[in-house]
Every structure is written in C-alpha cells, then in structure tokens.
C-alpha cells in the first residue's frame, strides 16, 4: 500500500471520504482532508501534512484515542509528483489514433485545450504537467497556454532543486517541461511526458535549463538537490 492508498483508507475510516478507493490524490481527497481537519480542530489546508497524518492514525472507533495504525511519514515527493509518477510507461499511439488517457487530460482541461488537442502527435509535455498540477492543486494558477512548454517559466515561484520542482528547458523549435527527479554532473533527471513519446525519466542537459519553478499553493520542498548516477537514466532524444 502506497501513501496515497493509505491516506484514502484512513480518510474513509474516519467518514471523511466517499470517493473511489484508488491511489489518485485528487479533489475528492482534498475535500476529505479539509473535512477531517475541520472536525479534528486542525488548520484547514487540504494538505496531508504530518499533523494531519498523525491524527489520521487514531482509530476512528476508539473512545480513548488509541493510536492503532502504524506510523506514516509524509513522502518526500510532493503530491503532484506522485500523481505524475502514476503514469510512468504510458506511451502515445504510433501512427493513426491516440492514447485515450492523454486525450482525457485535454478533455479534463476543457475549453480551447479540449478543442485543440485531439491527437497525441501534438507535443504533450506541457499537458502532462498541467494535468498533474491541476488534479492535485485545484487552486493553483496555471499558464493561460499550458501546452506551450516555455510558458511554464512564469509559473508559480522561482525554485531551487528539490523533488517535484518544475524544470523548463529550451530546445530547437520550442521548449520542454517536466519534474525534477535528481541530477548528475551534466544533466537533470526529469520525469516528463512526451519524452521519446512516453512518460518516462530521462536525462536532459543542464545547459538547456531556462527556468525552475514551484507551485504557490503546493507543499514546501523537502530536502534539496538529489545527486544521481549518470547511468541512472537514458538521455532524452525527442521531446516533440
């Protein structure tokens, strides 16, 4: 059981969550967290901070506040990074047709994005980041055109290396955007979409970086730079 599955199970046991039992940390989980925090007399943030996690460990059926659940720590990876990681290995359809999950992200975004993004041959790294952020941080202000990777340079606030930071890169003919996993001497290790036509972790040259950002409504960064081996991931060869 991963952290988000545990979180949903505990919110359900306390009568705060009535959504699907899965590992998707979306609006239903955020609403349930706010409901639980209010009932428990905690600051109502909608975030699974350590105080909330500790309170969720108390057995909801206990009359004497017995803690009957094993300890849990808030993961180092922020919630949007965990959402992005759920799609590792997802690939676009080669040739005619499109992956329905990728098209579904555009439909969820709605508006002009849903009308414009009708084929996964269109660059979708920005759509991937937009989906991960919008699902887990519904109050976050997003770029007006999140499909344009370079538009993420103005997103949120400036950041330093930390798990989940949004990395924006230049490339010939456009840009690329993804999430910080770590780095080696010459490259960032990036969890991103449309990296060799899939959701994957690839190495992207540090010299291409043009922005590093952090959501304004997201949890605080945990730790700092993560040093990884150069052999830890293949180099990114295509991001369009």
Backbone as CSV, one residue per row, in Angstrom:
resi,resn,N_x,N_y,N_z,CA_x,CA_y,CA_z,C_x,C_y,C_z
1,UNK,0.846,-1.191,0.000,0.000,0.000,0.000,0.884,1.245,0.000
2,UNK,0.709,2.093,-1.009,1.490,3.327,-1.027,0.827,4.388,-0.138
3,UNK,1.470,5.547,-0.037,0.987,6.566,0.893,-0.417,7.049,0.552
4,UNK,-0.684,7.283,-0.724,-1.992,7.832,-1.086,-3.108,6.813,-0.885
5,UNK,-2.824,5.527,-1.111,-3.805,4.496,-0.797,-4.081,4.469,0.708
6,UNK,-3.004,4.577,1.507,-3.155,4.615,2.965,-3.988,5.833,3.379
7,UNK,-3.686,6.975,2.786,-4.383,8.208,3.122,-5.879,8.075,2.853
8,UNK,-6.231,7.564,1.698,-7.638,7.406,1.344,-8.323,6.425,2.289
9,UNK,-7.636,5.329,2.629,-8.245,4.348,3.523,-8.510,4.941,4.903
10,UNK,-7.595,5.792,5.404,-7.792,6.391,6.720,-8.887,7.467,6.688
11,UNK,-8.912,8.265,5.628,-9.987,9.248,5.497,-11.346,8.559,5.411
12,UNK,-11.380,7.442,4.727,-12.625,6.681,4.630,-13.038,6.134,6.000
13,UNK,-12.069,5.629,6.762,-12.390,5.058,8.069,-12.916,6.121,9.036
14,UNK,-12.508,7.378,8.808,-12.986,8.476,9.648,-14.259,9.112,9.095
15,UNK,-14.797,8.544,8.028,-16.046,9.043,7.472,-15.926,10.332,6.700
16,UNK,-14.704,10.672,6.269,-14.496,11.936,5.568,-14.419,11.770,4.054
17,UNK,-14.240,10.539,3.584,-14.018,10.303,2.147,-15.041,9.313,1.627
18,UNK,-15.707,9.692,0.550,-16.717,8.816,-0.039,-16.449,8.561,-1.519
19,UNK,-15.245,8.911,-1.986,-14.907,8.730,-3.394,-14.413,7.333,-3.696
20,UNK,-13.789,7.182,-4.845,-13.253,5.892,-5.261,-12.079,5.497,-4.381
21,UNK,-11.946,4.196,-4.146,-10.801,3.706,-3.382,-9.690,3.359,-4.374
22,UNK,-8.823,4.320,-4.615,-7.691,4.124,-5.518,-6.505,4.867,-4.930
23,UNK,-5.513,5.163,-5.755,-4.353,5.904,-5.243,-4.232,7.269,-5.902
24,UNK,-5.369,7.801,-6.382,-5.373,9.100,-7.044,-5.681,10.195,-6.035
25,UNK,-4.739,11.097,-5.843,-4.880,12.177,-4.872,-5.491,13.384,-5.582
26,UNK,-6.800,13.337,-5.778,-7.482,14.405,-6.495,-8.361,15.252,-5.605
27,UNK,-9.364,15.893,-6.215,-10.218,16.836,-5.496,-10.992,16.166,-4.361
28,UNK,-11.419,14.909,-4.566,-12.168,14.226,-3.522,-11.313,14.040,-2.272
29,UNK,-10.022,13.757,-2.463,-9.116,13.607,-1.322,-8.899,14.962,-0.643
30,UNK,-8.721,15.994,-1.438,-8.514,17.336,-0.872,-9.734,17.760,-0.057
31,UNK,-10.927,17.542,-0.603,-12.159,17.881,0.127,-12.256,17.077,1.421
32,UNK,-11.892,15.793,1.358,-11.950,14.945,2.545,-10.941,15.390,3.597
33,UNK,-9.762,15.795,3.155,-8.763,16.303,4.096,-9.274,17.554,4.807
34,UNK,-9.887,18.456,4.068,-10.424,19.675,4.677,-11.521,19.333,5.680
35,UNK,-12.375,18.400,5.330,-13.461,17.980,6.219,-12.892,17.370,7.494
36,UNK,-11.902,16.485,7.337,-11.301,15.848,8.502,-10.569,16.860,9.374
37,UNK,-9.801,17.750,8.753,-9.053,18.746,9.516,-9.979,19.644,10.326
38,UNK,-11.084,20.057,9.737,-12.037,20.897,10.461,-12.605,20.152,11.671
39,UNK,-12.964,18.878,11.462,-13.531,18.085,12.557,-12.509,17.823,13.656
40,UNK,-11.226,17.721,13.266,-10.171,17.407,14.231,-9.575,18.651,14.875
41,UNK,-10.049,19.834,14.485,-9.519,21.065,15.054,-8.134,21.424,14.554
42,UNK,-7.809,20.971,13.365,-6.519,21.268,12.749,-6.669,22.403,11.742
43,UNK,-5.582,23.087,11.398,-5.669,24.082,10.330,-6.211,23.452,9.053
44,UNK,-7.197,24.071,8.453,-7.846,23.513,7.264,-7.062,23.931,6.025
45,UNK,-6.219,23.038,5.554,-5.353,23.325,4.412,-5.634,22.428,3.215
46,UNK,-6.265,21.291,3.439,-6.462,20.330,2.355,-5.192,19.588,1.991
47,UNK,-4.160,19.739,2.814,-2.878,19.077,2.550,-2.611,18.018,3.616
48,UNK,-1.993,16.945,3.201,-1.681,15.851,4.116,-0.361,16.135,4.816
49,UNK,-0.362,17.136,5.702,0.856,17.437,6.456,1.018,16.412,7.582
50,UNK,2.150,16.495,8.292,2.442,15.458,9.275,1.444,15.457,10.429
51,UNK,0.967,16.641,10.848,-0.013,16.695,11.932,-1.307,15.993,11.532
52,UNK,-1.726,16.183,10.295,-2.939,15.536,9.808,-2.738,14.033,9.698
53,UNK,-1.589,13.631,9.172,-1.284,12.199,9.056,-1.285,11.547,10.435
54,UNK,-0.690,12.208,11.426,-0.669,11.651,12.779,-2.083,11.525,13.345
55,UNK,-2.931,12.528,13.085,-4.311,12.470,13.572,-5.098,11.359,12.892
56,UNK,-4.803,11.105,11.632,-5.500,10.041,10.902,-5.143,8.657,11.425
57,UNK,-4.019,8.548,12.108,-3.608,7.253,12.649,-4.489,6.815,13.818
58,UNK,-5.154,7.755,14.490,-6.011,7.406,15.628,-7.197,6.589,15.125
59,UNK,-7.471,5.486,15.785,-8.572,4.622,15.396,-9.891,5.371,15.560
60,UNK,-10.624,5.511,14.456,-11.876,6.263,14.494,-12.905,5.621,15.411
61,UNK,-12.773,4.327,15.703,-13.748,3.625,16.545,-13.367,3.669,18.021
62,UNK,-12.188,4.229,18.314,-11.716,4.218,19.694,-12.351,5.350,20.494
63,UNK,-12.699,5.057,21.759,-13.274,6.090,22.627,-12.206,6.736,23.496
64,UNK,-11.010,6.174,23.465,-9.942,6.722,24.314,-8.745,7.199,23.511
65,UNK,-8.957,7.416,22.184,-7.884,7.982,21.363,-6.715,7.053,21.158
66,UNK,-6.956,5.762,21.115,-5.876,4.797,20.928,-5.348,4.891,19.495
67,UNK,-4.035,5.000,19.378,-3.414,5.004,18.059,-3.148,3.556,17.678
68,UNK,-3.842,3.097,16.648,-3.756,1.685,16.289,-3.224,1.461,14.882
69,UNK,-2.744,2.495,14.260,-2.239,2.386,12.898,-0.739,2.660,12.901
70,UNK,-0.004,1.901,12.106,1.447,2.058,12.067,1.811,3.476,11.660
71,UNK,2.937,3.992,12.150,3.341,5.359,11.811,3.487,5.554,10.306
72,UNK,3.173,6.753,9.863,3.343,7.124,8.464,4.021,8.482,8.410
73,UNK,4.952,8.624,7.485,5.588,9.913,7.240,5.096,10.464,5.913
74,UNK,4.966,11.777,5.853,4.614,12.417,4.592,5.749,12.167,3.602
75,UNK,5.446,11.692,2.403,6.506,11.393,1.432,7.328,12.624,1.064
76,UNK,8.580,12.392,0.698,9.426,13.499,0.246,8.929,14.053,-1.088
77,UNK,8.373,13.184,-1.930,7.843,13.644,-3.204,6.512,14.354,-2.991
78,UNK,6.358,15.562,-3.506,5.082,16.279,-3.346,3.968,15.577,-4.108
79,UNK,2.750,15.952,-3.791,1.590,15.238,-4.291,1.516,15.255,-5.820
80,UNK,1.880,16.366,-6.457,1.801,16.421,-7.928,2.836,15.514,-8.575
81,UNK,3.954,15.310,-7.904,4.976,14.396,-8.411,4.484,12.946,-8.312
82,UNK,3.798,12.629,-7.235,3.247,11.284,-7.082,2.171,11.029,-8.128
83,UNK,1.372,12.049,-8.423,0.359,11.918,-9.472,1.027,11.682,-10.823
84,UNK,2.074,12.428,-11.123,2.786,12.264,-12.393,3.400,10.873,-12.501
85,UNK,3.946,10.376,-11.415,4.625,9.078,-11.434,3.643,7.931,-11.701
86,UNK,2.366,8.137,-11.392,1.381,7.081,-11.638,1.309,6.689,-13.113
87,UNK,1.746,7.597,-13.997,1.622,7.343,-15.428,2.928,6.865,-16.077
88,UNK,3.902,6.517,-15.265,5.170,6.038,-15.820,4.929,4.895,-16.809
89,UNK,5.554,5.024,-17.985,5.439,3.991,-19.001,4.331,4.226,-20.007
90,UNK,3.441,5.175,-19.744,2.370,5.461,-20.692,2.972,5.983,-21.993
91,UNK,2.458,5.509,-23.130,3.014,5.882,-24.431,1.919,6.398,-25.351
92,UNK,2.311,7.294,-26.240,1.379,7.731,-27.267,1.241,6.642,-28.314
93,UNK,0.175,6.697,-29.093,-0.071,5.712,-30.139,0.717,6.084,-31.385
94,UNK,1.447,5.135,-31.909,2.214,5.373,-33.136,1.278,5.286,-34.333
95,UNK,1.365,6.265,-35.223,0.507,6.273,-36.398,-0.861,6.842,-36.093
96,UNK,-1.882,6.317,-36.755,-3.235,6.835,-36.554,-3.768,6.429,-35.186
97,UNK,-4.623,7.259,-34.637,-5.155,7.003,-33.316,-4.351,7.704,-32.244
98,UNK,-4.909,7.772,-31.031,-4.255,8.459,-29.923,-4.516,7.695,-28.629
99,UNK,-3.611,7.845,-27.677,-3.802,7.224,-26.380,-4.968,7.923,-25.675
100,UNK,-6.000,7.194,-25.283,-7.169,7.840,-24.681,-6.877,8.532,-23.351
101,UNK,-5.855,8.078,-22.641,-5.509,8.739,-21.382,-4.990,10.142,-21.636
102,UNK,-4.112,10.290,-22.635,-3.568,11.606,-22.966,-4.681,12.524,-23.464
103,UNK,-5.542,12.009,-24.331,-6.680,12.805,-24.814,-7.591,13.166,-23.641
104,UNK,-7.717,12.250,-22.676,-8.540,12.511,-21.500,-8.027,13.681,-20.678
105,UNK,-6.710,13.846,-20.619,-6.158,15.005,-19.900,-6.633,16.305,-20.543
106,UNK,-6.631,16.330,-21.875,-7.074,17.535,-22.586,-8.558,17.777,-22.354
107,UNK,-9.358,16.720,-22.369,-10.794,16.866,-22.131,-11.042,17.391,-20.717
108,UNK,-10.266,16.919,-19.756,-10.423,17.381,-18.378,-10.065,18.861,-18.276
109,UNK,-9.053,19.286,-19.026,-8.674,20.709,-19.015,-9.795,21.571,-19.574
110,UNK,-10.514,21.048,-20.564,-11.671,21.741,-21.133,-11.296,22.933,-21.997
111,UNK,-12.296,23.724,-22.363,-12.074,24.941,-23.137,-11.355,24.701,-24.449
112,UNK,-10.510,25.660,-24.804,-9.806,25.585,-26.078,-8.833,24.412,-26.124
113,UNK,-8.312,23.999,-24.960,-7.372,22.873,-24.942,-8.071,21.607,-25.432
114,UNK,-9.273,21.351,-24.939,-10.024,20.166,-25.356,-10.332,20.202,-26.847
115,UNK,-10.608,21.396,-27.369,-10.914,21.528,-28.796,-9.677,21.406,-29.666
116,UNK,-8.551,21.891,-29.155,-7.322,21.910,-29.945,-6.565,20.580,-29.883
117,UNK,-6.466,20.014,-28.671,-5.632,18.820,-28.506,-6.479,17.569,-28.762
118,UNK,-6.482,17.133,-29.999,-7.276,15.976,-30.401,-6.425,14.841,-30.938
119,UNK,-5.103,14.968,-30.862,-4.201,13.940,-31.388,-2.921,13.960,-30.580
120,UNK,-2.465,12.801,-30.128,-1.258,12.782,-29.303,0.028,12.947,-30.095
121,UNK,-0.105,13.219,-31.417,1.069,13.647,-32.182,1.444,15.085,-31.841
122,UNK,0.514,15.840,-31.264,0.802,17.192,-30.778,1.665,17.066,-29.527
123,UNK,2.686,17.922,-29.416,3.572,17.867,-28.244,2.754,17.958,-26.958
124,UNK,2.986,17.035,-26.028,2.122,16.963,-24.847,2.870,17.000,-23.515
125,UNK,4.124,17.452,-23.506,4.836,17.561,-22.230,4.158,18.587,-21.322
126,UNK,3.707,19.717,-21.880,3.024,20.732,-21.088,1.678,20.242,-20.586
127,UNK,0.969,19.471,-21.398,-0.304,18.900,-20.991,-0.116,17.942,-19.822
128,UNK,0.955,17.166,-19.865,1.259,16.227,-18.785,1.472,16.956,-17.462
129,UNK,2.253,18.030,-17.488,2.499,18.813,-16.279,1.213,19.495,-15.823
130,UNK,0.462,20.052,-16.769,-0.804,20.712,-16.439,-1.751,19.762,-15.724
131,UNK,-1.832,18.533,-16.201,-2.744,17.574,-15.590,-2.321,17.240,-14.163
132,UNK,-1.046,16.980,-13.960,-0.560,16.614,-12.627,-0.790,17.742,-11.625
133,UNK,-0.582,18.976,-12.061,-0.762,20.115,-11.164,-2.241,20.388,-10.917
134,UNK,-3.050,20.400,-11.959,-4.463,20.778,-11.812,-5.242,19.759,-11.006
135,UNK,-4.904,18.479,-11.122,-5.620,17.445,-10.380,-5.330,17.543,-8.884
136,UNK,-4.098,17.829,-8.537,-3.684,17.786,-7.123,-3.666,19.148,-6.446
137,UNK,-3.603,20.222,-7.235,-3.595,21.583,-6.681,-4.658,22.412,-7.407
138,UNK,-5.947,22.161,-7.130,-7.010,22.804,-7.909,-7.077,24.317,-7.773
139,UNK,-6.428,24.891,-6.761,-6.447,26.349,-6.589,-5.227,27.032,-7.211
140,UNK,-4.355,26.239,-7.831,-3.122,26.795,-8.415,-3.427,27.501,-9.729
141,UNK,-2.830,28.688,-9.904,-2.990,29.443,-11.148,-2.046,28.859,-12.195
142,UNK,-2.611,28.436,-13.327,-1.842,27.788,-14.387,-1.578,28.753,-15.537
143,UNK,-0.565,28.485,-16.355,-0.341,29.318,-17.545,-1.588,29.318,-18.433
144,UNK,-1.856,30.434,-19.082,-3.029,30.513,-19.952,-2.918,29.534,-21.115
145,UNK,-1.685,29.254,-21.540,-1.449,28.211,-22.547,-0.449,27.213,-21.972
146,UNK,-0.930,26.237,-21.201,-0.010,25.289,-20.589,0.618,24.323,-21.581
147,UNK,0.079,24.249,-22.799,0.677,23.365,-23.804,2.019,23.893,-24.287
148,UNK,2.212,25.204,-24.196,3.489,25.803,-24.576,4.487,25.645,-23.441
149,UNK,5.453,24.763,-23.606,6.365,24.419,-22.514,7.069,25.645,-21.933
150,UNK,7.476,26.567,-22.782,8.215,27.732,-22.299,7.345,28.670,-21.457
151,UNK,6.024,28.542,-21.566,5.135,29.374,-20.756,5.219,29.034,-19.272
152,UNK,5.749,27.855,-18.959,5.888,27.456,-17.562,7.011,28.212,-16.860
153,UNK,7.775,29.026,-17.604,8.828,29.839,-16.974,8.243,30.852,-16.002
154,UNK,6.979,31.237,-16.207,6.345,32.229,-15.339,5.415,31.590,-14.310
155,UNK,5.402,30.279,-14.244,4.507,29.572,-13.328,4.996,29.674,-11.885
156,UNK,4.067,29.818,-10.943,4.404,29.735,-9.524,5.493,30.698,-9.104
157,UNK,6.482,30.161,-8.413,7.599,30.961,-7.933,8.914,30.293,-8.289
158,UNK,9.972,31.082,-8.234,11.290,30.538,-8.521,11.655,29.488,-7.476
159,UNK,12.362,28.462,-7.908,12.672,27.354,-7.017,14.132,26.951,-7.131
160,UNK,14.567,26.201,-6.134,15.867,25.546,-6.146,15.633,24.057,-6.346
161,UNK,16.674,23.307,-6.672,16.480,21.870,-6.902,15.844,21.173,-5.708
162,UNK,14.775,20.442,-5.968,14.084,19.627,-4.963,13.132,18.708,-5.714
163,UNK,12.841,17.566,-5.132,11.923,16.632,-5.768,10.617,17.328,-6.130
164,UNK,10.238,17.243,-7.399,8.980,17.817,-7.843,9.059,19.209,-8.414
165,UNK,10.222,19.856,-8.353,10.345,21.179,-8.970,10.063,21.062,-10.466
166,UNK,9.456,22.104,-11.016,9.125,22.114,-12.442,10.314,22.694,-13.206
167,UNK,10.866,21.899,-14.094,12.027,22.304,-14.878,11.589,22.666,-16.291
168,UNK,12.030,23.822,-16.764,11.681,24.293,-18.102,12.970,24.375,-18.925
169,UNK,12.936,23.771,-20.106,14.113,23.704,-20.967,13.818,24.304,-22.339
170,UNK,14.843,24.813,-22.961,14.748,25.220,-24.357,15.144,24.040,-25.233
171,UNK,14.667,24.041,-26.452,15.076,23.057,-27.452,14.868,23.673,-28.822
172,UNK,15.432,23.079,-29.817,15.273,23.591,-31.162,13.802,23.557,-31.563
173,UNK,13.244,24.710,-31.852,11.855,24.787,-32.282,10.854,24.907,-31.158
174,UNK,11.304,25.017,-29.905,10.335,25.135,-28.829,10.947,24.925,-27.461
175,UNK,10.240,24.222,-26.605,10.715,24.002,-25.250,10.295,22.640,-24.741
176,UNK,10.607,22.401,-23.480,10.230,21.154,-22.828,10.043,21.441,-21.345
177,UNK,9.130,20.708,-20.692,8.875,20.909,-19.275,8.624,19.558,-18.609
178,UNK,9.126,19.418,-17.383,8.938,18.182,-16.634,9.290,18.408,-15.173
179,UNK,9.360,17.320,-14.420,9.566,17.391,-12.975,10.955,16.883,-12.578
180,UNK,11.543,17.569,-11.605,12.886,17.235,-11.112,12.858,15.939,-10.305
181,UNK,13.681,14.980,-10.747,13.899,13.733,-10.014,15.249,13.759,-9.325
182,UNK,16.224,14.362,-10.003,17.576,14.452,-9.473,18.500,15.009,-10.546
183,UNK,19.786,14.861,-10.322,20.755,15.397,-11.274,22.082,14.680,-11.132
184,UNK,22.852,14.720,-12.205,24.247,14.305,-12.144,25.102,15.510,-12.533
185,UNK,26.314,15.308,-12.859,27.225,16.425,-13.103,26.775,17.303,-14.267
186,UNK,26.211,16.709,-15.317,25.917,17.457,-16.537,24.443,17.500,-16.917
187,UNK,23.632,16.649,-16.301,22.241,16.521,-16.712,21.296,16.515,-15.513
188,UNK,20.073,16.999,-15.763,18.969,16.798,-14.833,18.265,15.497,-15.206
189,UNK,17.782,14.784,-14.206,16.950,13.603,-14.435,15.508,14.072,-14.291
190,UNK,14.726,13.916,-15.356,13.423,14.572,-15.471,12.323,13.538,-15.679
191,UNK,11.291,13.607,-14.841,10.077,12.839,-15.062,9.151,13.703,-15.900
192,UNK,8.904,13.278,-17.120,8.125,14.122,-18.013,7.339,13.329,-19.024
193,UNK,6.425,14.006,-19.679,5.657,13.413,-20.757,6.277,13.745,-22.099
194,UNK,5.935,12.934,-23.110,6.428,13.156,-24.470,7.956,13.062,-24.544
195,UNK,8.556,12.343,-23.618,9.998,12.085,-23.667,10.184,10.766,-24.409
196,UNK,10.649,10.854,-25.664,10.669,9.697,-26.553,9.274,9.078,-26.624
197,UNK,8.274,9.961,-26.724,6.868,9.601,-26.928,6.240,8.855,-25.752
198,UNK,6.782,9.035,-24.551,6.233,8.326,-23.398,6.395,9.159,-22.133
199,UNK,5.742,8.714,-21.061,6.010,9.252,-19.730,7.174,8.449,-19.171
200,UNK,8.267,9.124,-18.901,9.493,8.420,-18.539,10.409,9.353,-17.760
201,UNK,11.474,8.795,-17.250,12.532,9.589,-16.626,13.720,9.580,-17.575
202,UNK,14.108,10.762,-18.005,15.209,10.920,-18.964,16.181,11.977,-18.451
203,UNK,17.398,11.915,-18.964,18.414,12.909,-18.638,18.355,14.029,-19.674
204,UNK,18.271,15.267,-19.169,18.221,16.445,-20.040,19.381,17.359,-19.661
205,UNK,20.099,17.866,-20.647,21.290,18.680,-20.388,20.977,19.904,-19.537
206,UNK,21.811,20.133,-18.530,21.635,21.291,-17.661,21.745,22.604,-18.428
207,UNK,22.558,22.605,-19.478,22.759,23.829,-20.247,21.475,24.300,-20.915
208,UNK,20.487,23.440,-21.051,19.228,23.804,-21.698,18.222,24.416,-20.732
209,UNK,18.502,24.388,-19.437,17.539,24.876,-18.448,17.323,26.376,-18.581
210,UNK,16.044,26.784,-18.598,15.714,28.216,-18.647,14.816,28.625,-17.487
211,UNK,14.392,27.680,-16.666,13.554,28.027,-15.527,13.353,26.850,-14.596
212,UNK,13.261,27.149,-13.298,12.955,26.145,-12.281,11.916,26.753,-11.352
213,UNK,10.723,26.131,-11.268,9.594,26.749,-10.605,8.967,25.822,-9.559
214,UNK,8.158,26.425,-8.677,7.466,25.677,-7.632,6.067,26.255,-7.468
215,UNK,5.033,25.412,-7.318,3.666,25.930,-7.186,3.491,26.804,-5.948
216,UNK,2.692,27.844,-6.070,2.436,28.741,-4.946,1.583,28.073,-3.880
217,UNK,0.683,27.179,-4.278,-0.225,26.537,-3.332,0.234,25.147,-2.922
218,UNK,1.400,24.745,-3.387,1.889,23.406,-3.078,2.578,23.329,-1.732
219,UNK,2.802,22.112,-1.291,3.542,21.908,-0.058,4.977,22.395,-0.207
220,UNK,5.643,22.636,0.904,7.015,23.132,0.866,7.958,22.050,0.360
221,UNK,9.033,22.451,-0.329,10.010,21.462,-0.790,10.625,20.702,0.378
222,UNK,10.903,19.434,0.144,11.557,18.593,1.138,12.960,18.255,0.630
223,UNK,13.963,18.548,1.467,15.333,18.271,1.045,15.795,19.269,0.008
224,UNK,16.829,18.911,-0.685,17.374,19.784,-1.721,17.716,18.979,-2.949
225,UNK,18.862,19.258,-3.534,19.264,18.552,-4.743,19.472,17.065,-4.451
226,UNK,19.163,16.259,-5.447,19.316,14.809,-5.346,20.388,14.394,-6.343
227,UNK,21.485,13.881,-5.837,22.602,13.509,-6.696,22.439,12.062,-7.160
228,UNK,22.455,11.876,-8.471,22.237,10.567,-9.066,23.389,10.201,-9.993
229,UNK,23.463,8.945,-10.323,24.494,8.451,-11.232,24.142,8.812,-12.670
230,UNK,25.148,9.051,-13.472,24.923,9.346,-14.888,24.290,8.166,-15.611
231,UNK,24.434,6.971,-15.060,23.855,5.786,-15.678,22.441,5.517,-15.180
232,UNK,21.911,6.432,-14.365,20.599,6.212,-13.765,19.429,6.336,-14.699
233,UNK,19.610,6.989,-15.846,18.512,7.167,-16.805,19.116,7.435,-18.170
234,UNK,18.429,7.040,-19.242,18.923,7.351,-20.586,18.733,8.824,-20.910
235,UNK,19.483,9.312,-21.889,19.323,10.693,-22.322,18.045,10.861,-23.119
236,UNK,17.435,12.013,-22.998,16.245,12.325,-23.777,16.665,12.608,-25.230
237,UNK,16.028,11.927,-26.149,16.353,12.101,-27.570,15.287,12.845,-28.348
238,UNK,14.062,12.842,-27.835,12.963,13.502,-28.536,11.935,13.975,-27.536
239,UNK,11.486,15.222,-27.673,10.505,15.811,-26.756,9.418,16.526,-27.536
240,UNK,9.128,16.063,-28.746,8.123,16.707,-29.586,7.304,15.656,-30.315
